[in-house]
Amino acid sequence: LTLIVLFSIFCIPNTLFAETPNLIPQFHWTYHSLETLSNEGFISEQVTPGKSAYTPEQVASMIVFAINRIESDTSKLTEASLSSMRQLINGYRAALEAQGYDFFKMRKDIEDYATSAGLTAIETSKKK
């Protein structure tokens, strides 16, 4: 029995013991915000709260994708998608910055797009 246990420990591929991705819990607010962006055509993924599963890094990539889509046609920005973008940018600041994006520029850009769309923008804080 000892030989079998030792054999299993040393011969089973390391991939079975690899860390699982840092998935966001299924019913986290993130999925509701992403669902709004998905329904409005700002991201390509079909997001379903309770069924979708993403890492913070994947969400950061979707935020960047959505900002680029919004920039290309600000007239499609709605109050719901603006609210979702604000939440996502603020909530995923660390993941966005880890990918090399400037949080303060993203916040300013989304408020500029809100103004262009005729929506109410909020003042963004200056970089310290």
N, C-alpha and C positions, 0 to 999 in steps of 0.2 A: 504494500500500500504506500509506503514511504517513497519507493522508487516511482510509482505512478504519479504521486503528487509533485515530486521534484521534476519529473519529465514534463508534466503539464506546465509547471511554472516557467521552465526554461525553454520549452519548445513551442509554446503557443505564441503566435505572432504578436509583437508589441502593439499592433493596431487595435487589438481587442482591449488593450488597457489604455489606449490613447484617451486624452481628455475630450469630452463631448463639447461641442461648440457652446458658447455662452448665449443660449437662446433666450429671447425675451419671453416671459410667461404669456401663455395664450390669450388671456383675457386682460392684458395690460392696455392702458389707454392708447398706446402707440398704434395698435391695430385699428382702432376707430378713426384715428387721424389719417392713417394710410388708406383706409377704406374710402374716406371722403376724397382723397387725392386720386385714387383709382377710379372711383365713380365719375369724377369730373375730367378724367383723361390726362391727368398730369403725371401719372406713373403707369408703366406698362403692366405691372403685376396685378393680378386679381387677388385682392386681399379680403379675407373673411375672418373677422374676429372669432377666436375659438378654434380655428382650423389652420390659420397661417402660422408660420414660425420663421422668425428672422433673428439674426444677430445684430447688435448695435452697428457693426460695420456695414452690414447690408442696408440697414435703415439709413445710415449716413449717405450711402451711394444713391438711394432712392430720393433723398432730400435734394441732393445736387441735381439729379435728373429732373425733378419737379421744378426746381428754380430755373433751369435752362428752358423748360417748356413754357413756364410762366413768362419769362423774359421775351420769348419769341412772339407771344400774343397776350399782353396783359389784359386785354378786354375780356378774356375768359375767366379771370380771377373773380371768385365770389367771396362773400363774407365767410362762408363755411371753409373754403379752401385756404383763405387767408388765416383764419383762426388755427386750422390744422398746421399750416406751415410755421406759424409763430410757436406753437407748442413743440413741434418736432425740432426746429432749429434750437430752441432753448433747452429742450430735454436731451438732445444728442450733441451738445456742444463739444464734449470731450472726444467723441467718436469723429466728429467733423474735423476738429483741430488735429487729431491723430493722423488724419488723411491729408493734412496740409492746407485745410481751408481756413480762411479768416472769419471767425465767428462774427465780429463786429461789422465786417463788410456784408456778410450774408444778411444780418439783421437790417442793416441800412437798405440793402437792395430790395428786400421783400417789402419794406415800408414805401420805398420809391415806386415799386410796382403797384402797391395798393393805391397810391395817389394817382398813378396813371390810369388805373381802372375805375377811378371815381369813388373809391372806398376810403374809409377813415384810416389814416395812418397814425401811428403812435411815434412819439419821439424816442429815438434810440440813444442809449448812453454812449458817451465818447470813450474811446480806448484810453486807458490810463497809462 
